[in-house]
Amino acid sequence: MSNIAEAGDDATPRPPEQYRLADVSITIRHQTSRGIPGGYQIALHGDGTAYLQNTDANPVKTELHNSTAAIIELLNDFYRIHFFDLADTYAKKKQVLLRDDGLVATTVMKMADVDSKKLCVQLADYQKCVTIINNEPAEASQLIAKIEKLFRH
């Protein structure tokens, strides 16, 4: 299944329109600031298998089974929030400043050594990942919270 761009579109790969549920994978990787414990990885697969594993010195893995309906609902959420159109990272913060001479300047600050969550969705051979910093973009951050909830009873 190929990702053909529509006429007038740029050459950005787009998600396939058809793929097997078994070829779906949703992952989250939470990375903490240097030296702070609490990192983890979550993986949900189209075959219903899922796990949460911490990335501390003594990793603990929690497995669960997801329903097909839960995976389809999450995929619909990815489309609802326009996930495939989001920037790949939110590690840069832009700010507009007014200088003394009346000139407006845009500055870019790279957010270094902060907690981040990388949310990825794999649909057959297409993959899109977005790195979320400081809960931005909010829609992707809310989707992560929904996925994390699956592991809390």
Buried (B, 14 or more C-beta within 10 A) or exposed (E): EEBEEEEEEEEEBBBBEEBEEEBBBBBBBBBBEEEEEEBBBBBBBBBBEBBBBBBEEEEEEEEEEBEEEBBEEBBEBBEEBEBBEBEEBBBEEEEEEEEEEEEEEEEEEEBEEEBBBBBBBBBBEBEBBBBBBEBEBEBBBEBBEEBBEBBEE
